[in-house]
Amino acid sequence: MAIQQLTVFLENKQGKLAEITGLLAKNGIDLRALSIADTAEFGILRLIVSDAGKARQILAADGTLVQITEVVGVQLSDQPGELAEVLSALDDNGINVEYLYAFLTRTENSAYVVLRVADNAAAEKTLQKAGFRLVKAKDLAS
């Protein structure tokens, strides 16, 4: 049930992010979420898109270093403490979160959180058992 995330390595220079997002837009790829971390010389752009396979092909053909990573998505209600409950459920079951980022949905009163963990299957089982709704690839396609 994991979702696919693109990890894009890019130079940290003016216009590079606009170039990548423009290339995806030109090819009909819709961005669902993104996160970027940078250093003085390069950045790591993480993207959830409408078609990860197609986006990977487009970026690779353009000479961009890109890979697909499986991540877990979980839907949260818009109330204080919801993210803390997700993280506690994972922690209580020995599942370490390497990184996460959130994004809003078109659904009212909820958001999605993308989690990178060492064991997606264990995280998904834990979150479902705790009553959380997992995000599926089809949720991101529309």
OpenMM code with the backbone's topology and positions (N, CA, C; nanometers):
from openmm import Vec3, app, unit

residues = "MET ALA ILE GLN GLN LEU THR VAL PHE LEU GLU ASN LYS GLN GLY LYS LEU ALA GLU ILE THR GLY LEU LEU ALA LYS ASN GLY ILE ASP LEU ARG ALA LEU SER ILE ALA ASP THR ALA GLU PHE GLY ILE LEU ARG LEU ILE VAL SER ASP ALA GLY LYS ALA ARG GLN ILE LEU ALA ALA ASP GLY THR LEU VAL GLN ILE THR GLU VAL VAL GLY VAL GLN LEU SER ASP GLN PRO GLY GLU LEU ALA GLU VAL LEU SER ALA LEU ASP ASP ASN GLY ILE ASN VAL GLU TYR LEU TYR ALA PHE LEU THR ARG THR GLU ASN SER ALA TYR VAL VAL LEU ARG VAL ALA ASP ASN ALA ALA ALA GLU LYS THR LEU GLN LYS ALA GLY PHE ARG LEU VAL LYS ALA LYS ASP LEU ALA SER".split()
positions = [
    Vec3(0.0814, -0.1200, 0.0000),
    Vec3(0.0000, 0.0000, 0.0000),
    Vec3(0.0858, 0.1265, 0.0000),
    Vec3(0.2177, 0.1102, 0.0034),
    Vec3(0.3066, 0.2258, 0.0030),
    Vec3(0.2838, 0.3096, -0.1226),
    Vec3(0.3186, 0.4348, -0.1127),
    Vec3(0.3094, 0.5236, -0.2280),
    Vec3(0.4506, 0.5556, -0.2765),
    Vec3(0.4606, 0.5965, -0.4016),
    Vec3(0.5912, 0.6228, -0.4604),
    Vec3(0.6256, 0.7709, -0.4518),
    Vec3(0.7475, 0.7943, -0.4071),
    Vec3(0.8004, 0.9296, -0.3947),
    Vec3(0.9212, 0.9420, -0.4870),
    Vec3(0.9312, 1.0519, -0.5557),
    Vec3(1.0512, 1.0803, -0.6344),
    Vec3(1.1512, 1.1530, -0.5460),
    Vec3(1.2753, 1.1105, -0.5512),
    Vec3(1.3836, 1.1824, -0.4857),
    Vec3(1.4728, 1.2348, -0.5970),
    Vec3(1.4839, 1.3658, -0.6045),
    Vec3(1.5567, 1.4324, -0.7124),
    Vec3(1.6758, 1.5065, -0.6521),
    Vec3(1.7925, 1.4804, -0.7075),
    Vec3(1.9133, 1.5491, -0.6644),
    Vec3(1.9427, 1.6594, -0.7649),
    Vec3(1.9559, 1.7831, -0.7150),
    Vec3(1.9756, 1.8939, -0.8063),
    Vec3(2.0747, 1.9943, -0.7512),
    Vec3(2.1372, 2.0649, -0.8415),
    Vec3(2.2300, 2.1700, -0.8022),
    Vec3(2.1542, 2.2793, -0.7288),
    Vec3(2.2174, 2.3356, -0.6292),
    Vec3(2.1579, 2.4468, -0.5559),
    Vec3(2.1981, 2.5768, -0.6262),
    Vec3(2.1262, 2.6028, -0.7357),
    Vec3(2.1517, 2.7268, -0.8089),
    Vec3(2.0193, 2.7823, -0.8603),
    Vec3(2.0186, 2.9117, -0.8801),
    Vec3(1.8975, 2.9817, -0.9216),
    Vec3(1.8400, 2.9199, -1.0486),
    Vec3(1.7086, 2.8966, -1.0462),
    Vec3(1.6373, 2.8495, -1.1635),
    Vec3(1.6253, 2.6990, -1.1756),
    Vec3(1.7051, 2.6226, -1.0993),
    Vec3(1.7042, 2.4766, -1.1144),
    Vec3(1.5697, 2.4171, -1.0701),
    Vec3(1.5146, 2.4637, -0.9606),
    Vec3(1.3847, 2.4140, -0.9136),
    Vec3(1.2744, 2.4501, -1.0125),
    Vec3(1.2793, 2.5705, -1.0649),
    Vec3(1.1806, 2.6128, -1.1661),
    Vec3(1.1926, 2.5261, -1.2912),
    Vec3(1.3148, 2.4912, -1.3285),
    Vec3(1.3371, 2.4062, -1.4453),
    Vec3(1.2747, 2.2676, -1.4258),
    Vec3(1.2965, 2.2080, -1.3103),
    Vec3(1.2436, 2.0733, -1.2817),
    Vec3(1.0907, 2.0748, -1.2779),
    Vec3(1.0336, 2.1681, -1.2035),
    Vec3(0.8877, 2.1727, -1.1928),
    Vec3(0.8237, 2.2106, -1.3259),
    Vec3(0.8908, 2.2954, -1.4024),
    Vec3(0.8403, 2.3319, -1.5343),
    Vec3(0.8404, 2.2151, -1.6315),
    Vec3(0.9449, 2.1334, -1.6259),
    Vec3(0.9537, 2.0152, -1.7111),
    Vec3(0.8407, 1.9168, -1.6790),
    Vec3(0.8149, 1.8992, -1.5509),
    Vec3(0.7049, 1.8102, -1.5113),
    Vec3(0.5704, 1.8661, -1.5571),
    Vec3(0.5501, 1.9946, -1.5371),
    Vec3(0.4241, 2.0581, -1.5785),
    Vec3(0.4027, 2.0457, -1.7290),
    Vec3(0.5071, 2.0703, -1.8051),
    Vec3(0.4991, 2.0627, -1.9511),
    Vec3(0.4573, 1.9235, -1.9982),
    Vec3(0.4865, 1.8224, -1.9168),
    Vec3(0.4558, 1.6846, -1.9527),
    Vec3(0.3323, 1.6300, -1.8799),
    Vec3(0.2524, 1.7211, -1.8226),
    Vec3(0.1253, 1.6814, -1.7631),
    Vec3(0.1352, 1.6114, -1.6287),
    Vec3(0.2470, 1.6275, -1.5585),
    Vec3(0.2642, 1.5665, -1.4266),
    Vec3(0.2181, 1.6666, -1.3210),
    Vec3(0.1224, 1.6238, -1.2397),
    Vec3(0.0669, 1.7104, -1.1347),
    Vec3(0.1401, 1.6851, -1.0041),
    Vec3(0.1857, 1.7914, -0.9400),
    Vec3(0.2529, 1.7803, -0.8104),
    Vec3(0.1488, 1.7691, -0.6998),
    Vec3(0.1652, 1.6717, -0.6123),
    Vec3(0.0751, 1.6537, -0.4985),
    Vec3(0.1380, 1.7036, -0.3695),
    Vec3(0.2692, 1.6841, -0.3560),
    Vec3(0.3414, 1.7295, -0.2372),
    Vec3(0.4874, 1.7435, -0.2728),
    Vec3(0.5568, 1.8274, -0.1979),
    Vec3(0.7007, 1.8367, -0.2163),
    Vec3(0.7672, 1.8825, -0.0889),
    Vec3(0.8917, 1.8442, -0.0799),
    Vec3(0.9773, 1.8834, 0.0308),
    Vec3(1.1158, 1.9036, -0.0277),
    Vec3(1.1861, 2.0031, 0.0183),
    Vec3(1.3219, 2.0245, -0.0306),
    Vec3(1.4138, 2.0543, 0.0867),
    Vec3(1.5294, 1.9908, 0.0829),
    Vec3(1.6356, 2.0176, 0.1797),
    Vec3(1.7566, 2.0577, 0.0975),
    Vec3(1.8309, 2.1542, 0.1474),
    Vec3(1.9437, 2.1995, 0.0675),
    Vec3(2.0700, 2.2119, 0.1497),
    Vec3(2.1805, 2.2098, 0.0786),
    Vec3(2.3108, 2.2434, 0.1328),
    Vec3(2.3633, 2.3560, 0.0444),
    Vec3(2.4848, 2.3956, 0.0660),
    Vec3(2.5407, 2.5047, -0.0148),
    Vec3(2.5515, 2.4668, -0.1620),
    Vec3(2.5699, 2.3372, -0.1914),
    Vec3(2.5968, 2.2982, -0.3288),
    Vec3(2.4869, 2.2185, -0.3981),
    Vec3(2.4029, 2.1493, -0.3228),
    Vec3(2.2989, 2.0689, -0.3869),
    Vec3(2.1752, 2.0635, -0.2997),
    Vec3(2.0666, 2.0191, -0.3602),
    Vec3(1.9414, 2.0036, -0.2880),
    Vec3(1.8848, 1.8650, -0.3118),
    Vec3(1.8033, 1.8213, -0.2180),
    Vec3(1.7298, 1.6965, -0.2330),
    Vec3(1.5822, 1.7342, -0.2344),
    Vec3(1.5216, 1.7142, -0.3502),
    Vec3(1.3807, 1.7454, -0.3707),
    Vec3(1.3027, 1.6155, -0.3636),
    Vec3(1.2047, 1.6092, -0.2753),
    Vec3(1.1187, 1.4926, -0.2643),
    Vec3(0.9809, 1.5318, -0.3134),
    Vec3(0.9267, 1.4510, -0.4054),
    Vec3(0.8003, 1.4836, -0.4693),
    Vec3(0.7041, 1.3657, -0.4656),
    Vec3(0.5787, 1.3944, -0.4407),
    Vec3(0.4699, 1.3008, -0.4649),
    Vec3(0.3973, 1.3591, -0.5859),
    Vec3(0.3848, 1.2795, -0.6910),
    Vec3(0.3275, 1.3291, -0.8165),
    Vec3(0.2166, 1.2359, -0.8650),
    Vec3(0.1447, 1.2812, -0.9655),
    Vec3(0.0323, 1.2041, -1.0190),
    Vec3(0.0760, 1.0765, -1.0904),
    Vec3(0.1972, 1.0732, -1.1447),
    Vec3(0.2478, 0.9545, -1.2147),
    Vec3(0.3983, 0.9468, -1.1941),
    Vec3(0.4412, 0.8749, -1.0898),
    Vec3(0.5826, 0.8694, -1.0525),
    Vec3(0.6688, 0.8052, -1.1609),
    Vec3(0.6201, 0.6988, -1.2238),
    Vec3(0.6977, 0.6313, -1.3269),
    Vec3(0.7262, 0.7211, -1.4459),
    Vec3(0.6225, 0.7879, -1.4935),
    Vec3(0.6378, 0.8792, -1.6073),
    Vec3(0.7296, 0.9957, -1.5697),
    Vec3(0.7110, 1.0504, -1.4507),
    Vec3(0.7935, 1.1627, -1.4056),
    Vec3(0.9405, 1.1217, -1.3967),
    Vec3(0.9662, 1.0026, -1.3462),
    Vec3(1.1040, 0.9537, -1.3364),
    Vec3(1.1668, 0.9444, -1.4755),
    Vec3(1.0929, 0.8903, -1.5709),
    Vec3(1.1450, 0.8771, -1.7080),
    Vec3(1.1765, 1.0141, -1.7684),
    Vec3(1.0872, 1.1082, -1.7479),
    Vec3(1.1047, 1.2425, -1.8032),
    Vec3(1.2291, 1.3088, -1.7443),
    Vec3(1.2424, 1.3017, -1.6124),
    Vec3(1.3558, 1.3657, -1.5470),
    Vec3(1.4876, 1.2964, -1.5811),
    Vec3(1.4873, 1.1638, -1.5833),
    Vec3(1.6090, 1.0896, -1.6169),
    Vec3(1.6530, 1.1197, -1.7608),
    Vec3(1.5574, 1.1280, -1.8525),
    Vec3(1.5888, 1.1590, -1.9919),
    Vec3(1.6489, 1.2987, -2.0058),
    Vec3(1.6169, 1.3854, -1.9109),
    Vec3(1.6699, 1.5216, -1.9109),
    Vec3(1.8070, 1.5293, -1.8429),
    Vec3(1.8557, 1.4156, -1.7926),
    Vec3(1.9863, 1.4128, -1.7269),
    Vec3(1.9823, 1.4398, -1.5779),
    Vec3(1.8642, 1.4378, -1.5204),
    Vec3(1.8481, 1.4618, -1.3774),
    Vec3(1.8638, 1.3306, -1.3015),
    Vec3(1.9374, 1.3341, -1.1923),
    Vec3(1.9529, 1.2167, -1.1073),
    Vec3(1.8265, 1.2035, -1.0222),
    Vec3(1.7516, 1.0942, -1.0425),
    Vec3(1.6226, 1.0764, -0.9763),
    Vec3(1.6029, 0.9297, -0.9415),
    Vec3(1.5402, 0.9044, -0.8289),
    Vec3(1.5057, 0.7674, -0.7913),
    Vec3(1.3661, 0.7653, -0.7301),
    Vec3(1.3064, 0.6469, -0.7306),
    Vec3(1.1752, 0.6286, -0.6690),
    Vec3(1.1948, 0.5574, -0.5355),
    Vec3(1.1305, 0.6104, -0.4327),
    Vec3(1.1358, 0.5544, -0.2980),
    Vec3(0.9934, 0.5247, -0.2528),
    Vec3(0.9735, 0.4116, -0.1903),
    Vec3(0.8430, 0.3786, -0.1337),
    Vec3(0.8296, 0.4459, 0.0031),
    Vec3(0.7186, 0.5150, 0.0242),
    Vec3(0.6902, 0.5827, 0.1508),
    Vec3(0.5482, 0.5482, 0.1949),
    Vec3(0.5171, 0.5800, 0.3175),
    Vec3(0.3843, 0.5548, 0.3733),
    Vec3(0.3110, 0.6878, 0.3849),
    Vec3(0.1867, 0.6899, 0.3422),
    Vec3(0.1033, 0.8085, 0.3571),
    Vec3(-0.0092, 0.7788, 0.4539),
    Vec3(-0.0377, 0.8729, 0.5397),
    Vec3(-0.1464, 0.8563, 0.6363),
    Vec3(-0.2307, 0.9834, 0.6380),
    Vec3(-0.3612, 0.9642, 0.6483),
    Vec3(-0.4537, 1.0784, 0.6532),
    Vec3(-0.4767, 1.1165, 0.7986),
    Vec3(-0.4685, 1.2445, 0.8258),
    Vec3(-0.4897, 1.2970, 0.9606),
    Vec3(-0.6098, 1.3904, 0.9608),
    Vec3(-0.6848, 1.3859, 1.0686),
    Vec3(-0.7918, 1.4840, 1.0831),
    Vec3(-0.7312, 1.6141, 1.1340),
    Vec3(-0.8000, 1.7222, 1.1128),
    Vec3(-0.7510, 1.8541, 1.1512),
    Vec3(-0.7852, 1.8811, 1.2967),
    Vec3(-0.7067, 1.8196, 1.3852),
    Vec3(-0.7266, 1.8423, 1.5285),
    Vec3(-0.5929, 1.8332, 1.6002),
    Vec3(-0.5749, 1.9085, 1.7069),
    Vec3(-0.4482, 1.9056, 1.7794),
    Vec3(-0.4152, 1.7646, 1.8298),
    Vec3(-0.2905, 1.7271, 1.8141),
    Vec3(-0.2443, 1.5998, 1.8678),
    Vec3(-0.2514, 1.4819, 1.7730),
    Vec3(-0.3122, 1.4978, 1.6561),
    Vec3(-0.3287, 1.3849, 1.5641),
    Vec3(-0.1933, 1.3327, 1.5150),
    Vec3(-0.1034, 1.4217, 1.4781),
    Vec3(0.0291, 1.3781, 1.4342),
    Vec3(0.1043, 1.3126, 1.5496),
    Vec3(0.0911, 1.3673, 1.6676),
    Vec3(0.1568, 1.3075, 1.7853),
    Vec3(0.1084, 1.1646, 1.8079),
    Vec3(-0.0193, 1.1387, 1.7847),
    Vec3(-0.0725, 1.0028, 1.8004),
    Vec3(-0.0135, 0.9070, 1.6973),
    Vec3(0.0002, 0.9525, 1.5736),
    Vec3(0.0611, 0.8707, 1.4697),
    Vec3(0.2050, 0.8364, 1.5080),
    Vec3(0.2804, 0.9377, 1.5466),
    Vec3(0.4205, 0.9161, 1.5805),
    Vec3(0.4363, 0.8289, 1.7046),
    Vec3(0.3473, 0.8451, 1.8007),
    Vec3(0.3516, 0.7604, 1.9206),
    Vec3(0.3215, 0.6151, 1.8873),
    Vec3(0.2235, 0.5919, 1.8003),
    Vec3(0.1906, 0.4547, 1.7595),
    Vec3(0.3112, 0.3878, 1.6955),
    Vec3(0.3797, 0.4591, 1.6099),
    Vec3(0.4988, 0.4038, 1.5450),
    Vec3(0.6098, 0.3803, 1.6467),
    Vec3(0.6326, 0.4785, 1.7319),
    Vec3(0.7373, 0.4675, 1.8340),
    Vec3(0.7105, 0.3511, 1.9292),
    Vec3(0.5857, 0.3358, 1.9702),
    Vec3(0.5492, 0.2262, 2.0614),
    Vec3(0.5756, 0.0893, 2.0002),
    Vec3(0.5833, 0.0835, 1.8676),
    Vec3(0.6076, -0.0425, 1.7982),
    Vec3(0.7488, -0.0512, 1.7402),
    Vec3(0.8369, 0.0352, 1.7873),
    Vec3(0.9767, 0.0297, 1.7487),
    Vec3(1.0051, 0.0719, 1.6058),
    Vec3(0.9176, 0.1538, 1.5481),
    Vec3(0.9346, 0.1980, 1.4090),
    Vec3(0.9877, 0.3408, 1.4086),
    Vec3(1.1077, 0.3573, 1.3544),
    Vec3(1.1722, 0.4875, 1.3490),
    Vec3(1.1296, 0.5634, 1.2237),
    Vec3(1.1004, 0.6900, 1.2403),
    Vec3(1.0664, 0.7767, 1.1276),
    Vec3(1.1936, 0.8488, 1.0845),
    Vec3(1.2344, 0.8263, 0.9598),
    Vec3(1.3549, 0.8906, 0.9080),
    Vec3(1.3283, 1.0368, 0.8722),
    Vec3(1.2152, 1.0632, 0.8101),
    Vec3(1.1716, 1.1994, 0.7824),
    Vec3(1.0235, 1.1960, 0.7511),
    Vec3(0.9614, 1.3131, 0.7533),
    Vec3(0.8207, 1.3252, 0.7150),
    Vec3(0.7955, 1.4647, 0.6635),
    Vec3(0.6889, 1.4769, 0.5890),
    Vec3(0.6397, 1.6079, 0.5481),
    Vec3(0.4895, 1.5952, 0.5277),
    Vec3(0.4211, 1.7059, 0.5394),
    Vec3(0.2750, 1.7053, 0.5303),
    Vec3(0.2303, 1.7862, 0.4101),
    Vec3(0.1087, 1.7572, 0.3663),
    Vec3(0.0481, 1.8384, 0.2614),
    Vec3(-0.1022, 1.8342, 0.2758),
    Vec3(-0.1663, 1.9392, 0.2295),
    Vec3(-0.3111, 1.9497, 0.2384),
    Vec3(-0.3764, 1.8731, 0.1251),
    Vec3(-0.4973, 1.8319, 0.1487),
    Vec3(-0.5746, 1.7616, 0.0467),
    Vec3(-0.6910, 1.8499, 0.0053),
    Vec3(-0.7617, 1.8033, -0.0929),
    Vec3(-0.8827, 1.8753, -0.1322),
    Vec3(-1.0001, 1.8361, -0.0435),
    Vec3(-0.9761, 1.7394, 0.0439),
    Vec3(-1.0781, 1.6969, 0.1391),
    Vec3(-1.0774, 1.7933, 0.2568),
    Vec3(-1.1914, 1.8405, 0.2933),
    Vec3(-1.2012, 1.9353, 0.4025),
    Vec3(-1.1636, 1.8704, 0.5354),
    Vec3(-1.0976, 1.9458, 0.6204),
    Vec3(-1.0638, 1.9058, 0.7565),
    Vec3(-0.9680, 1.7881, 0.7668),
    Vec3(-0.8823, 1.7694, 0.6667),
    Vec3(-0.7813, 1.6650, 0.6782),
    Vec3(-0.6572, 1.7037, 0.5998),
    Vec3(-0.5496, 1.6357, 0.6308),
    Vec3(-0.4230, 1.6540, 0.5605),
    Vec3(-0.3582, 1.5176, 0.5476),
    Vec3(-0.2623, 1.5065, 0.4585),
    Vec3(-0.1863, 1.3835, 0.4435),
    Vec3(-0.0459, 1.4070, 0.4968),
    Vec3(0.0112, 1.3044, 0.5559),
    Vec3(0.1494, 1.3085, 0.5999),
    Vec3(0.2224, 1.1951, 0.5301),
    Vec3(0.3387, 1.2253, 0.4757),
    Vec3(0.4242, 1.1268, 0.4111),
    Vec3(0.5336, 1.0905, 0.5101),
    Vec3(0.5509, 0.9610, 0.5345),
    Vec3(0.6496, 0.9121, 0.6308),
    Vec3(0.7496, 0.8217, 0.5613),
    Vec3(0.8757, 0.8441, 0.5848),
    Vec3(0.9799, 0.7517, 0.5384),
    Vec3(1.0265, 0.6744, 0.6607),
    Vec3(1.0067, 0.5443, 0.6557),
    Vec3(1.0443, 0.4548, 0.7651),
    Vec3(1.1238, 0.3382, 0.7072),
    Vec3(1.1913, 0.2639, 0.7939),
    Vec3(1.2720, 0.1505, 0.7481),
    Vec3(1.1856, 0.0341, 0.7012),
    Vec3(1.0686, 0.0165, 0.7616),
    Vec3(0.9830, -0.0983, 0.7308),
    Vec3(0.8410, -0.0493, 0.7031),
    Vec3(0.8099, -0.0280, 0.5749),
    Vec3(0.6778, 0.0233, 0.5375),
    Vec3(0.5653, -0.0688, 0.5815),
    Vec3(0.5822, -0.1996, 0.5634),
    Vec3(0.4761, -0.2947, 0.5978),
    Vec3(0.4439, -0.2892, 0.7467),
    Vec3(0.5457, -0.2833, 0.8305),
    Vec3(0.5226, -0.2761, 0.9751),
    Vec3(0.4548, -0.1453, 1.0131),
    Vec3(0.4976, -0.0356, 0.9491),
    Vec3(0.4362, 0.0940, 0.9788),
    Vec3(0.2902, 0.0957, 0.9366),
    Vec3(0.2605, 0.0412, 0.8184),
    Vec3(0.1224, 0.0380, 0.7712),
    Vec3(0.0347, -0.0455, 0.8633),
    Vec3(0.0831, -0.1614, 0.9042),
    Vec3(0.0077, -0.2485, 0.9943),
    Vec3(-0.0183, -0.1778, 1.1277),
    Vec3(0.0845, -0.1130, 1.1799),
    Vec3(0.0730, -0.0418, 1.3067),
    Vec3(-0.0291, 0.0708, 1.2979),
    Vec3(-0.0225, 0.1493, 1.1920),
    Vec3(-0.1128, 0.2632, 1.1770),
    Vec3(-0.2571, 0.2192, 1.1550),
    Vec3(-0.2755, 0.1145, 1.0757),
    Vec3(-0.4112, 0.0630, 1.0561),
    Vec3(-0.4676, 0.0089, 1.1870),
    Vec3(-0.3871, -0.0628, 1.2616),
    Vec3(-0.4314, -0.1178, 1.3904),
    Vec3(-0.4694, -0.0059, 1.4881),
    Vec3(-0.3986, 0.1072, 1.4774),
    Vec3(-0.4269, 0.2219, 1.5638),
    Vec3(-0.5458, 0.3041, 1.5137),
    Vec3(-0.6035, 0.2640, 1.3997),
    Vec3(-0.7241, 0.3299, 1.3504),
    Vec3(-0.7020, 0.4412, 1.2495),
    Vec3(-0.5812, 0.4541, 1.2007),
    Vec3(-0.5540, 0.5590, 1.1029),
    Vec3(-0.5787, 0.5086, 0.9614),
    Vec3(-0.6224, 0.5998, 0.8742),
    Vec3(-0.6467, 0.5665, 0.7333),
    Vec3(-0.5209, 0.5935, 0.6535),
    Vec3(-0.4759, 0.4916, 0.5822),
    Vec3(-0.3577, 0.5056, 0.4987),
    Vec3(-0.3950, 0.5697, 0.3658),
    Vec3(-0.3024, 0.6439, 0.3095),
    Vec3(-0.3209, 0.7053, 0.1798),
    Vec3(-0.2730, 0.6057, 0.0748),
    Vec3(-0.3541, 0.5866, -0.0275),
    Vec3(-0.3208, 0.4956, -0.1363),
    Vec3(-0.2828, 0.5753, -0.2595),
    Vec3(-0.2135, 0.5106, -0.3505),
    Vec3(-0.1719, 0.5773, -0.4744),
    Vec3(-0.2926, 0.6377, -0.5468),
    Vec3(-0.4057, 0.5683, -0.5464),
    Vec3(-0.5243, 0.6195, -0.6167),
    Vec3(-0.5772, 0.7486, -0.5518),
    Vec3(-0.5523, 0.7670, -0.4210),
    Vec3(-0.5933, 0.8905, -0.3545),
    Vec3(-0.5176, 1.0105, -0.4097),
    Vec3(-0.3977, 0.9855, -0.4587),
    Vec3(-0.3122, 1.0929, -0.5080),
    Vec3(-0.3290, 1.1200, -0.6558),
    Vec3(-0.3895, 1.0256, -0.7262),
    Vec3(-0.4020, 1.0369, -0.8713),
    Vec3(-0.5070, 1.1385, -0.9139),
    Vec3(-0.6080, 1.1579, -0.8318),
    Vec3(-0.7153, 1.2490, -0.8724),
    Vec3(-0.7077, 1.3821, -0.8017),
] * unit.nanometer
topology = app.Topology()
chain = topology.addChain("A")
for resn in residues:
    res = topology.addResidue(resn, chain)
    for name in ("N", "CA", "C"):
        topology.addAtom(name, app.Element.getBySymbol(name[0]), res)
